[in-house]
Amino acid sequence: MFAQTHPPKIPIDKLVDRIFTFRQLSRVDQQLLMNSLLSKDTLTPIENDYINRVFDAVQRGTIRVVD
């Protein structure tokens, strides 16, 4: 059997800072962000703001989505 690996837990604010610093959203960043946010029952207003900031930046072209 294969061992299931879990991505490391990174604070959402640090992950969002990293995304904006490099101006790109990688597959790894996407996975980490989704795993962090989807593992919760509810999002705080700050976490919701982080999601909106990243989404808006991707739509504007400020953040590139890369593989």
Distance bins in CASP14 RR format, pairs under 12 A and 6 or more apart:
PFRMAT RR
TARGET T0000
AUTHOR 0000-0000-0000
RMODE 2
METHOD distances of the structure
MODEL  1
5 31 0 0 0 0 0 1 0 0 0 0 0
5 35 0 0 0 0 0 1 0 0 0 0 0
6 31 0 0 0 0 0 1 0 0 0 0 0
6 32 0 0 0 0 0 1 0 0 0 0 0
6 35 1 0 0 1 0 0 0 0 0 0 0
6 36 0 0 0 0 0 1 0 0 0 0 0
6 39 0 0 0 0 0 1 0 0 0 0 0
7 15 0 0 0 0 0 1 0 0 0 0 0
7 27 0 0 0 0 0 1 0 0 0 0 0
7 28 1 0 0 1 0 0 0 0 0 0 0
7 29 0 0 0 0 0 1 0 0 0 0 0
7 30 0 0 0 0 0 1 0 0 0 0 0
7 31 1 0 1 0 0 0 0 0 0 0 0
7 32 1 0 1 0 0 0 0 0 0 0 0
7 33 0 0 0 0 0 1 0 0 0 0 0
7 34 0 0 0 0 1 0 0 0 0 0 0
7 35 1 0 1 0 0 0 0 0 0 0 0
7 36 0 0 0 0 1 0 0 0 0 0 0
7 38 0 0 0 0 0 1 0 0 0 0 0
7 39 0 0 0 0 0 1 0 0 0 0 0
8 14 0 0 0 0 0 1 0 0 0 0 0
8 15 0 0 0 0 0 1 0 0 0 0 0
8 28 0 0 0 0 0 1 0 0 0 0 0
8 31 0 0 0 0 0 1 0 0 0 0 0
8 32 1 0 0 1 0 0 0 0 0 0 0
8 35 0 0 0 0 1 0 0 0 0 0 0
8 36 0 0 0 0 0 1 0 0 0 0 0
9 15 0 0 0 0 0 1 0 0 0 0 0
9 32 0 0 0 0 1 0 0 0 0 0 0
9 33 0 0 0 0 0 1 0 0 0 0 0
9 35 0 0 0 0 1 0 0 0 0 0 0
9 36 1 0 0 1 0 0 0 0 0 0 0
9 37 0 0 0 0 0 1 0 0 0 0 0
9 39 0 0 0 0 1 0 0 0 0 0 0
9 40 0 0 0 0 0 1 0 0 0 0 0
10 16 0 0 0 0 1 0 0 0 0 0 0
10 17 0 0 0 0 0 1 0 0 0 0 0
10 18 0 0 0 0 1 0 0 0 0 0 0
10 19 0 0 0 0 0 1 0 0 0 0 0
10 28 0 0 0 0 0 1 0 0 0 0 0
10 29 0 0 0 0 1 0 0 0 0 0 0
10 31 0 0 0 0 0 1 0 0 0 0 0
10 32 1 0 1 0 0 0 0 0 0 0 0
10 33 0 0 0 0 1 0 0 0 0 0 0
10 35 0 0 0 0 1 0 0 0 0 0 0
10 36 1 0 0 1 0 0 0 0 0 0 0
10 37 0 0 0 0 0 1 0 0 0 0 0
11 17 0 0 0 0 1 0 0 0 0 0 0
11 18 0 0 0 0 0 1 0 0 0 0 0
11 32 0 0 0 0 0 1 0 0 0 0 0
11 33 0 0 0 0 0 1 0 0 0 0 0
11 36 0 0 0 0 1 0 0 0 0 0 0
11 37 0 0 0 0 0 1 0 0 0 0 0
11 46 0 0 0 0 0 1 0 0 0 0 0
11 47 0 0 0 0 0 1 0 0 0 0 0
11 50 0 0 0 0 0 1 0 0 0 0 0
12 18 0 0 0 0 0 1 0 0 0 0 0
12 19 0 0 0 0 0 1 0 0 0 0 0
12 29 0 0 0 0 0 1 0 0 0 0 0
12 32 0 0 0 0 1 0 0 0 0 0 0
12 33 1 0 0 1 0 0 0 0 0 0 0
12 34 0 0 0 0 0 1 0 0 0 0 0
12 35 0 0 0 0 0 1 0 0 0 0 0
12 36 1 0 1 0 0 0 0 0 0 0 0
12 37 1 0 0 1 0 0 0 0 0 0 0
12 38 0 0 0 0 0 1 0 0 0 0 0
12 39 0 0 0 0 0 1 0 0 0 0 0
12 40 0 0 0 0 1 0 0 0 0 0 0
12 43 0 0 0 0 1 0 0 0 0 0 0
12 44 0 0 0 0 1 0 0 0 0 0 0
12 46 0 0 0 0 1 0 0 0 0 0 0
12 47 1 0 1 0 0 0 0 0 0 0 0
12 48 0 0 0 0 0 1 0 0 0 0 0
12 49 0 0 0 0 0 1 0 0 0 0 0
12 50 1 0 1 0 0 0 0 0 0 0 0
12 51 0 0 0 0 1 0 0 0 0 0 0
12 53 0 0 0 0 0 1 0 0 0 0 0
12 54 0 0 0 0 0 1 0 0 0 0 0
13 19 0 0 0 0 0 1 0 0 0 0 0
13 20 0 0 0 0 0 1 0 0 0 0 0
13 33 0 0 0 0 0 1 0 0 0 0 0
13 36 0 0 0 0 0 1 0 0 0 0 0
13 44 0 0 0 0 0 1 0 0 0 0 0
13 46 1 0 0 1 0 0 0 0 0 0 0
13 47 0 0 0 0 1 0 0 0 0 0 0
13 49 0 0 0 0 0 1 0 0 0 0 0
13 50 1 0 0 1 0 0 0 0 0 0 0
13 53 0 0 0 0 0 1 0 0 0 0 0
13 54 0 0 0 0 0 1 0 0 0 0 0
14 20 0 0 0 0 0 1 0 0 0 0 0
14 21 0 0 0 0 0 1 0 0 0 0 0
14 29 0 0 0 0 0 1 0 0 0 0 0
14 32 0 0 0 0 1 0 0 0 0 0 0
14 33 0 0 0 0 0 1 0 0 0 0 0
14 36 0 0 0 0 0 1 0 0 0 0 0
14 50 0 0 0 0 0 1 0 0 0 0 0
15 21 0 0 0 0 0 1 0 0 0 0 0
15 22 0 0 0 0 0 1 0 0 0 0 0
15 25 0 0 0 0 0 1 0 0 0 0 0
15 26 0 0 0 0 0 1 0 0 0 0 0
15 28 0 0 0 0 1 0 0 0 0 0 0
15 29 1 0 0 1 0 0 0 0 0 0 0
15 30 0 0 0 0 0 1 0 0 0 0 0
15 31 0 0 0 0 0 1 0 0 0 0 0
15 32 1 0 1 0 0 0 0 0 0 0 0
15 33 1 0 1 0 0 0 0 0 0 0 0
15 34 0 0 0 0 0 1 0 0 0 0 0
15 35 0 0 0 0 0 1 0 0 0 0 0
15 36 1 0 0 1 0 0 0 0 0 0 0
15 37 0 0 0 0 1 0 0 0 0 0 0
15 47 0 0 0 0 0 1 0 0 0 0 0
15 50 0 0 0 0 1 0 0 0 0 0 0
15 51 0 0 0 0 0 1 0 0 0 0 0
15 53 0 0 0 0 0 1 0 0 0 0 0
15 54 0 0 0 0 1 0 0 0 0 0 0
16 22 0 0 0 0 0 1 0 0 0 0 0
16 25 0 0 0 0 0 1 0 0 0 0 0
16 29 0 0 0 0 1 0 0 0 0 0 0
16 32 0 0 0 0 0 1 0 0 0 0 0
16 33 1 0 0 1 0 0 0 0 0 0 0
16 36 0 0 0 0 0 1 0 0 0 0 0
16 37 0 0 0 0 0 1 0 0 0 0 0
16 46 0 0 0 0 0 1 0 0 0 0 0
16 47 0 0 0 0 1 0 0 0 0 0 0
16 48 0 0 0 0 0 1 0 0 0 0 0
16 49 0 0 0 0 1 0 0 0 0 0 0
16 50 1 0 1 0 0 0 0 0 0 0 0
16 51 0 0 0 0 1 0 0 0 0 0 0
16 52 0 0 0 0 0 1 0 0 0 0 0
16 53 1 0 0 1 0 0 0 0 0 0 0
16 54 1 0 0 1 0 0 0 0 0 0 0
16 55 0 0 0 0 0 1 0 0 0 0 0
16 57 0 0 0 0 1 0 0 0 0 0 0
16 63 0 0 0 0 0 1 0 0 0 0 0
17 23 0 0 0 0 0 1 0 0 0 0 0
17 29 0 0 0 0 0 1 0 0 0 0 0
17 50 0 0 0 0 1 0 0 0 0 0 0
17 53 0 0 0 0 0 1 0 0 0 0 0
17 54 0 0 0 0 0 1 0 0 0 0 0
18 24 0 0 0 0 1 0 0 0 0 0 0
18 25 0 0 0 0 1 0 0 0 0 0 0
18 26 0 0 0 0 1 0 0 0 0 0 0
18 28 0 0 0 0 0 1 0 0 0 0 0
18 29 1 0 0 1 0 0 0 0 0 0 0
18 32 0 0 0 0 1 0 0 0 0 0 0
18 33 0 0 0 0 0 1 0 0 0 0 0
18 50 0 0 0 0 0 1 0 0 0 0 0
18 54 0 0 0 0 0 1 0 0 0 0 0
18 63 0 0 0 0 0 1 0 0 0 0 0
19 25 1 0 1 0 0 0 0 0 0 0 0
19 26 0 0 0 0 1 0 0 0 0 0 0
19 28 0 0 0 0 0 1 0 0 0 0 0
19 29 1 0 1 0 0 0 0 0 0 0 0
19 30 0 0 0 0 1 0 0 0 0 0 0
19 32 0 0 0 0 1 0 0 0 0 0 0
19 33 1 0 0 1 0 0 0 0 0 0 0
19 50 0 0 0 0 1 0 0 0 0 0 0
19 51 0 0 0 0 0 1 0 0 0 0 0
19 53 0 0 0 0 1 0 0 0 0 0 0
19 54 1 0 0 1 0 0 0 0 0 0 0
19 55 0 0 0 0 0 1 0 0 0 0 0
19 57 0 0 0 0 1 0 0 0 0 0 0
19 58 0 0 0 0 1 0 0 0 0 0 0
19 62 0 0 0 0 0 1 0 0 0 0 0
19 63 1 0 0 1 0 0 0 0 0 0 0
19 64 0 0 0 0 0 1 0 0 0 0 0
19 65 0 0 0 0 0 1 0 0 0 0 0
19 66 0 0 0 0 0 1 0 0 0 0 0
20 29 0 0 0 0 0 1 0 0 0 0 0
20 50 0 0 0 0 0 1 0 0 0 0 0
20 53 1 0 0 1 0 0 0 0 0 0 0
20 54 0 0 0 0 1 0 0 0 0 0 0
20 56 0 0 0 0 0 1 0 0 0 0 0
20 57 1 0 0 1 0 0 0 0 0 0 0
20 58 0 0 0 0 0 1 0 0 0 0 0
20 62 0 0 0 0 1 0 0 0 0 0 0
20 63 1 0 0 1 0 0 0 0 0 0 0
20 64 0 0 0 0 0 1 0 0 0 0 0
21 29 0 0 0 0 0 1 0 0 0 0 0
21 63 0 0 0 0 0 1 0 0 0 0 0
22 28 0 0 0 0 0 1 0 0 0 0 0
22 29 0 0 0 0 1 0 0 0 0 0 0
22 57 0 0 0 0 0 1 0 0 0 0 0
22 62 0 0 0 0 0 1 0 0 0 0 0
22 63 0 0 0 0 1 0 0 0 0 0 0
22 64 0 0 0 0 1 0 0 0 0 0 0
22 66 0 0 0 0 1 0 0 0 0 0 0
23 29 0 0 0 0 0 1 0 0 0 0 0
23 54 0 0 0 0 0 1 0 0 0 0 0
23 57 0 0 0 0 1 0 0 0 0 0 0
23 58 0 0 0 0 0 1 0 0 0 0 0
23 60 0 0 0 0 0 1 0 0 0 0 0
23 61 0 0 0 0 1 0 0 0 0 0 0
23 62 1 0 0 1 0 0 0 0 0 0 0
23 63 1 0 1 0 0 0 0 0 0 0 0
23 64 1 0 0 1 0 0 0 0 0 0 0
23 65 0 0 0 0 0 1 0 0 0 0 0
23 66 0 0 0 0 0 1 0 0 0 0 0
24 30 0 0 0 0 0 1 0 0 0 0 0
24 54 0 0 0 0 0 1 0 0 0 0 0
24 57 0 0 0 0 0 1 0 0 0 0 0
24 58 0 0 0 0 1 0 0 0 0 0 0
24 61 0 0 0 0 0 1 0 0 0 0 0
24 62 0 0 0 0 0 1 0 0 0 0 0
24 63 1 0 0 1 0 0 0 0 0 0 0
24 64 1 0 1 0 0 0 0 0 0 0 0
24 65 1 0 0 1 0 0 0 0 0 0 0
24 66 1 0 1 0 0 0 0 0 0 0 0
24 67 0 0 0 0 0 1 0 0 0 0 0
25 31 0 0 0 0 0 1 0 0 0 0 0
25 32 0 0 0 0 0 1 0 0 0 0 0
25 33 0 0 0 0 1 0 0 0 0 0 0
25 34 0 0 0 0 0 1 0 0 0 0 0
25 51 0 0 0 0 0 1 0 0 0 0 0
25 53 0 0 0 0 0 1 0 0 0 0 0
25 54 1 0 0 1 0 0 0 0 0 0 0
25 55 0 0 0 0 1 0 0 0 0 0 0
25 57 0 0 0 0 1 0 0 0 0 0 0
25 58 1 0 0 1 0 0 0 0 0 0 0
25 59 0 0 0 0 0 1 0 0 0 0 0
25 61 0 0 0 0 0 1 0 0 0 0 0
25 62 0 0 0 0 0 1 0 0 0 0 0
25 63 1 0 1 0 0 0 0 0 0 0 0
25 64 1 0 0 1 0 0 0 0 0 0 0
25 65 1 0 1 0 0 0 0 0 0 0 0
25 66 1 0 0 1 0 0 0 0 0 0 0
25 67 0 0 0 0 0 1 0 0 0 0 0
26 32 0 0 0 0 1 0 0 0 0 0 0
26 33 0 0 0 0 0 1 0 0 0 0 0
26 63 0 0 0 0 0 1 0 0 0 0 0
26 64 0 0 0 0 1 0 0 0 0 0 0
26 65 0 0 0 0 1 0 0 0 0 0 0
26 66 1 0 1 0 0 0 0 0 0 0 0
26 67 1 0 0 1 0 0 0 0 0 0 0
27 33 0 0 0 0 0 1 0 0 0 0 0
27 34 0 0 0 0 0 1 0 0 0 0 0
27 65 0 0 0 0 1 0 0 0 0 0 0
27 66 1 0 0 1 0 0 0 0 0 0 0
27 67 1 0 1 0 0 0 0 0 0 0 0
28 34 0 0 0 0 0 1 0 0 0 0 0
28 35 0 0 0 0 0 1 0 0 0 0 0
28 66 0 0 0 0 0 1 0 0 0 0 0
28 67 0 0 0 0 1 0 0 0 0 0 0
29 35 0 0 0 0 0 1 0 0 0 0 0
29 36 0 0 0 0 0 1 0 0 0 0 0
29 54 0 0 0 0 1 0 0 0 0 0 0
29 58 0 0 0 0 0 1 0 0 0 0 0
29 63 0 0 0 0 1 0 0 0 0 0 0
29 64 0 0 0 0 0 1 0 0 0 0 0
29 65 0 0 0 0 1 0 0 0 0 0 0
29 66 0 0 0 0 1 0 0 0 0 0 0
29 67 0 0 0 0 0 1 0 0 0 0 0
30 36 0 0 0 0 0 1 0 0 0 0 0
30 37 0 0 0 0 0 1 0 0 0 0 0
30 38 0 0 0 0 0 1 0 0 0 0 0
30 51 0 0 0 0 0 1 0 0 0 0 0
30 54 0 0 0 0 1 0 0 0 0 0 0
30 55 0 0 0 0 0 1 0 0 0 0 0
30 58 0 0 0 0 0 1 0 0 0 0 0
30 63 0 0 0 0 0 1 0 0 0 0 0
30 65 1 0 0 1 0 0 0 0 0 0 0
30 66 0 0 0 0 0 1 0 0 0 0 0
30 67 0 0 0 0 0 1 0 0 0 0 0
31 37 0 0 0 0 0 1 0 0 0 0 0
31 38 0 0 0 0 0 1 0 0 0 0 0
31 39 0 0 0 0 0 1 0 0 0 0 0
32 38 0 0 0 0 0 1 0 0 0 0 0
32 39 0 0 0 0 0 1 0 0 0 0 0
32 54 0 0 0 0 0 1 0 0 0 0 0
33 39 0 0 0 0 0 1 0 0 0 0 0
33 43 0 0 0 0 0 1 0 0 0 0 0
33 47 0 0 0 0 0 1 0 0 0 0 0
33 50 0 0 0 0 1 0 0 0 0 0 0
33 51 0 0 0 0 1 0 0 0 0 0 0
33 53 0 0 0 0 0 1 0 0 0 0 0
33 54 1 0 0 1 0 0 0 0 0 0 0
33 55 0 0 0 0 0 1 0 0 0 0 0
33 58 0 0 0 0 0 1 0 0 0 0 0
33 63 0 0 0 0 0 1 0 0 0 0 0
34 40 0 0 0 0 0 1 0 0 0 0 0
34 51 0 0 0 0 0 1 0 0 0 0 0
34 54 0 0 0 0 0 1 0 0 0 0 0
36 43 0 0 0 0 0 1 0 0 0 0 0
36 47 0 0 0 0 1 0 0 0 0 0 0
36 50 0 0 0 0 1 0 0 0 0 0 0
36 51 0 0 0 0 0 1 0 0 0 0 0
37 43 1 0 0 1 0 0 0 0 0 0 0
37 44 0 0 0 0 0 1 0 0 0 0 0
37 46 0 0 0 0 0 1 0 0 0 0 0
37 47 1 0 0 1 0 0 0 0 0 0 0
37 48 0 0 0 0 1 0 0 0 0 0 0
37 50 0 0 0 0 1 0 0 0 0 0 0
37 51 1 0 0 1 0 0 0 0 0 0 0
37 54 0 0 0 0 0 1 0 0 0 0 0
37 55 0 0 0 0 0 1 0 0 0 0 0
38 47 0 0 0 0 0 1 0 0 0 0 0
38 51 0 0 0 0 0 1 0 0 0 0 0
39 47 0 0 0 0 0 1 0 0 0 0 0
40 47 1 0 0 1 0 0 0 0 0 0 0
40 48 0 0 0 0 0 1 0 0 0 0 0
40 51 0 0 0 0 0 1 0 0 0 0 0
41 47 0 0 0 0 0 1 0 0 0 0 0
42 48 0 0 0 0 1 0 0 0 0 0 0
43 49 0 0 0 0 1 0 0 0 0 0 0
43 50 0 0 0 0 1 0 0 0 0 0 0
43 51 1 0 0 1 0 0 0 0 0 0 0
43 52 0 0 0 0 0 1 0 0 0 0 0
44 50 0 0 0 0 1 0 0 0 0 0 0
44 51 0 0 0 0 0 1 0 0 0 0 0
45 51 0 0 0 0 0 1 0 0 0 0 0
45 52 0 0 0 0 0 1 0 0 0 0 0
46 52 0 0 0 0 0 1 0 0 0 0 0
46 53 0 0 0 0 0 1 0 0 0 0 0
47 53 0 0 0 0 0 1 0 0 0 0 0
47 54 0 0 0 0 0 1 0 0 0 0 0
48 54 0 0 0 0 0 1 0 0 0 0 0
48 55 0 0 0 0 0 1 0 0 0 0 0
49 55 0 0 0 0 0 1 0 0 0 0 0
49 56 0 0 0 0 0 1 0 0 0 0 0
50 56 0 0 0 0 0 1 0 0 0 0 0
50 57 0 0 0 0 0 1 0 0 0 0 0
51 57 0 0 0 0 0 1 0 0 0 0 0
51 58 0 0 0 0 0 1 0 0 0 0 0
52 58 0 0 0 0 0 1 0 0 0 0 0
52 59 0 0 0 0 0 1 0 0 0 0 0
53 59 0 0 0 0 0 1 0 0 0 0 0
53 60 0 0 0 0 0 1 0 0 0 0 0
53 62 0 0 0 0 1 0 0 0 0 0 0
53 63 0 0 0 0 1 0 0 0 0 0 0
54 60 0 0 0 0 0 1 0 0 0 0 0
54 61 0 0 0 0 0 1 0 0 0 0 0
54 62 0 0 0 0 1 0 0 0 0 0 0
54 63 1 0 0 1 0 0 0 0 0 0 0
54 64 0 0 0 0 0 1 0 0 0 0 0
54 65 0 0 0 0 0 1 0 0 0 0 0
55 61 0 0 0 0 0 1 0 0 0 0 0
55 62 0 0 0 0 0 1 0 0 0 0 0
55 63 0 0 0 0 1 0 0 0 0 0 0
55 65 0 0 0 0 0 1 0 0 0 0 0
56 62 0 0 0 0 1 0 0 0 0 0 0
56 63 0 0 0 0 1 0 0 0 0 0 0
57 63 1 0 1 0 0 0 0 0 0 0 0
57 64 0 0 0 0 1 0 0 0 0 0 0
57 65 0 0 0 0 0 1 0 0 0 0 0
58 64 0 0 0 0 1 0 0 0 0 0 0
58 65 1 0 0 1 0 0 0 0 0 0 0
58 66 0 0 0 0 0 1 0 0 0 0 0
59 65 0 0 0 0 0 1 0 0 0 0 0
END
